[in-house]
Amino acid sequence: PKTILPTGEIVKTKGTPFNLDVSRIGDHISNVPGGYDHTFHLCGKSGFVVPAAEISSKDLKYRIRILTDQPGIHVYSGNFLNGAKGKNGAVYDKHSGIALEAQNFPNAVNMPSFPNCILRMGEEYRKNITFSFYC
């Protein structure tokens, strides 16, 4: 893509590096120019909690599972990490981190086909996100 701005288009991922149902992010990141910074549509019914993502360490010793009633999950692969030094001398290079963010669709306010994201005065906003950690 020439831009990272949301277009409102929901595209099929089967047969692409974006089909994360059956593969690991690290296996395909070199096929995604710049890395992952995309929101994935979760195919659940509105208001129902569904499995959104599961990630694990290479050795499968650590695993995180996310369930949510949000319509999407944003995957960001540390595309702008640039060798910053962290705790105990750790170095954070490009793609050395991952963020998974359950959320509504970017630019939903301007896309009538997307779930409503406007909260009006007096309304209550309530969403469910569950993080389960295994080791």
N, C-alpha and C positions, 0 to 999 in steps of 0.2 A: 504493500500500500504506500501511496505517496504522502499520506498524512495519518496521524493517530486520532484524528477527530472522529467521533461516532457518526455513522451514516444512517443508522436506523435499520439497516438491512440485517436480517437473520439468515445466515447461510448454513448449509449442511456441512458437517465436518468429516464425514466418512471418506476415507482414502486420502486425507490430508494430514499435515503435522499437527492439526488442531483436534484430531480425534483422540482425545485423552481417555476415552472409555477403556481402551485396551493397551495403551502404551504409557511409557514414562516420559515426563517432560524432558528430562535430560537426553533421552534417545533422539529427540527431534528438534531440539532448540536450534541447532545449526541450520535447519531448514526454514526457520522463521526469521526473516530479516529484522535485526534489532533485538529479537527476543519476544517473549510473551508479554503483552500488555493489553489483554482482551477480556471482555465479559462473555461468559458462556451462558446460553439460555438453558435453564433447568426445566425439564419437561413435566413438572408436577402440576397438579390442579391448584388454582389460586387458594391460598389459605391453608394448604396442607403441608406438613413438614416432610421433606424428601431428602435422601442422601444427595449431597452436593459435591463432595470431593473426599478423596482419601489419598494421603501421601505417606510415603515411608522412606526410611533410610535405605541405602543400597543393600545393606546386610539384613534388612527387615527387622532389625532390633527395635526400632522406634517407628511409631505410626500415629497419624492424626486423622481422625474422621470428622467431617463437618456435615451436619444436617441443618436444613433451614426451610422456612416458608417464603423466603425471598425469591424473586423470579430469576435471578442470575447470580453467578459467582465470577468475580474478577480475578484473573490470574496474572500476577506480575512477577517477572523473573530476574529482578535486580539488574535491569539493563543499564543503569547509569552508575552502578558501583564502580569505583575507579582505583582500587588499591588502598582504600582508607584503612588505617590501623585501628584495631579494636582491642578488647580486653585480652590480657595475657599474650599480646603480640600477634593476635589473629589478624590476617589480612583479608579484606573483603574486595575481591576482584569482580569483574562483570560476571553476572549469572551465578554468583556464589550464595544467593539467597532466594527465597520464594515467599510471596505473600498471596494469601487466598482471602478474598473479601466478599462475603455474601452481601448482595445489594440489589437495588432496583437497576434498571438499565440506564446507562449514561444517556443523557439528553432526553430522558423520558418526558420531561416537561414539554418538549416540542414535537413529540411523536404520538399522535392520537391513538395509534395501534398498540402502544406500550401501556403497561399498568400505570395507573395514576400515581403520581409522586408528590402531589400538592397536599400539604397539610394546612387546613384553614383554622383560624382562631376557634378554640373550643373543641376541636376534634382531638381524638387520642390516636397516637401512633404506637402500634404494638406489633413487633415481629419476633420470631423465634430463630435463634442461632445456637446450636449446640456443638461444642468442641469436645471430642473424646480423645484422650491421650493414652496410648498403649506402649508398654515397654517390657 
